[in-house]
Amino acid sequence: MSNRLFQGVIHQMRDVVDRTIGVIDETGTVISCSELGKIGEVQSSAVIKVFSSMAAEAIEGYTYQPFGTHMHPEYAVFVEGDDDIAARYIGILCVSLGSIKQYYDEKYDRGNFIKNVILDNILPGDIYLKARELHFNNESARAVLLIRIPERNDVSVFDVIHNLFPDKAKDFVININESDIALVKEVKPDIETRDLEKLARSVADALSTEFYTHCLVGIGSTVVGVRDLARSFKEAQVSLEVGKVFDIEKTIVSYDHLGIARLIYQLPTTLCDMFLREIFKRGSIETLDQETLFTIQKFFENNLNVSETSRKLFVHRNTLVYRLEKIKKLTGLDLREFDDAIVFKVALMVKKYLDANPVKY
């Protein structure tokens, strides 16, 4: 935001408002003022606290009120005095300067442009025109990481992520809602998914260190061009939703590694319920206890190898064979046969999906 834009408005209002008026940024520095000598002065720490609320507050003979986005107000306007007239002036100035800032952001701010792109708030035909107007590099490769903080998401969380990626020309940190923050990161065209997962892990570790808070990160695929950023953002959303169903232990979920879970998640629940009824005898999948399910999981993890699985489970090979025969008797599927193992693996994933999305009759 250009300080000269604020100064132009303050200068025009100087003759109308018979008091000292101005604007401070988040550090408490005066960036525009009707008294030019005050520009550059730094206010006390008590003044900076006004950014934690959107309400007007009288401090040290001046009335202050922040303006900008609710989650992250970047500026505050101040008026000399703490009486009713100062309160009226502050209200008028907030409306005026807030509208000017919004207009400026919509027209010139790259971050706001990217937010509109990923949220599909801009027509596809206007994307290239706006990108050219903002001198935006449309040939760079970018990926969207969606960071979800279930417990809290305040200004300080946003600031930590923002400080991790200070290059505003290449990387954009965007508040989506109360729990989600999107990171649009410029990357190398040939970057691998594991490198993006390392990046996501560094963000999660930073938040854990600063706030002792747990976060989830969904990673969309790498795209070239601004227009496809919306697709990468949707993929990051899907990653979090699918991970919540199929990989509840994971905190970093990549769209490229969702595999068959992505397909199952997109199926109607009625179709999934029909699949289970056709594959299994009625109620048979519910008869499997936790020990049996754990055995099945280890059998799959060891590539259907009976000897290796029995060694990992610390049981005799014959014991494992007995358990597999029991599963075959209950379900009609022999997990030692590759085709049956595939059907069973998919069926377990479908069951998870149905447990998270019960069929509505």
Secondary structure as GFF3:
##gff-version 3
##sequence-region A 1 361
A	DSSP	alpha_helix	3	13	.	.	.	ID=ss1
A	DSSP	beta_strand	21	25	.	.	.	ID=ss2
A	DSSP	beta_strand	30	33	.	.	.	ID=ss3
A	DSSP	three_ten_helix	36	38	.	.	.	ID=ss4
A	DSSP	alpha_helix	45	48	.	.	.	ID=ss5
A	DSSP	three_ten_helix	49	52	.	.	.	ID=ss6
A	DSSP	beta_strand	57	59	.	.	.	ID=ss7
A	DSSP	beta_strand	62	68	.	.	.	ID=ss8
A	DSSP	beta_strand	73	80	.	.	.	ID=ss9
A	DSSP	alpha_helix	84	108	.	.	.	ID=ss10
A	DSSP	alpha_helix	110	118	.	.	.	ID=ss11
A	DSSP	alpha_helix	124	133	.	.	.	ID=ss12
A	DSSP	beta_strand	141	148	.	.	.	ID=ss13
A	DSSP	alpha_helix	155	164	.	.	.	ID=ss14
A	DSSP	beta_strand	172	175	.	.	.	ID=ss15
A	DSSP	beta_strand	180	187	.	.	.	ID=ss16
A	DSSP	alpha_helix	193	211	.	.	.	ID=ss17
A	DSSP	beta_strand	216	219	.	.	.	ID=ss18
A	DSSP	beta_strand	223	224	.	.	.	ID=ss19
A	DSSP	alpha_helix	229	246	.	.	.	ID=ss20
A	DSSP	beta_strand	252	254	.	.	.	ID=ss21
A	DSSP	three_ten_helix	255	257	.	.	.	ID=ss22
A	DSSP	alpha_helix	260	265	.	.	.	ID=ss23
A	DSSP	alpha_helix	269	279	.	.	.	ID=ss24
A	DSSP	three_ten_helix	285	287	.	.	.	ID=ss25
A	DSSP	alpha_helix	290	301	.	.	.	ID=ss26
A	DSSP	alpha_helix	306	313	.	.	.	ID=ss27
A	DSSP	alpha_helix	317	331	.	.	.	ID=ss28
A	DSSP	alpha_helix	338	356	.	.	.	ID=ss29
###
